[in-house]
């Protein structure tokens, strides 16, 4: 996996603060790879998930840093969501 994915895993696990996520979500970072968030936290991987979110590295980093609201990113077309919108909304709350 890329350094970007490895750093994202670290950042997400810090945000989750030892808590898991109710469901499974996959983040696909364009040209970098993907990671999974589930009840155990975040890890690099490409398994099937309830919801898949795809974005550029810049968009993903903005969401993680708190500079970009996930809902705003979705509404502006910077973040695409495929699958369970309820899971996506729960994840947005975790990331905010």
Buried (B, 14 or more C-beta within 10 A) or exposed (E): BEEBBBEBBEBBBEBBEEEEBEBBBBBBBEEBBBBBBBEEBBBBBEEEBBBBBBBBBEBBBBBBEEEBBBEEBBEEEBBEBEBBEEBBEBBBEBBE
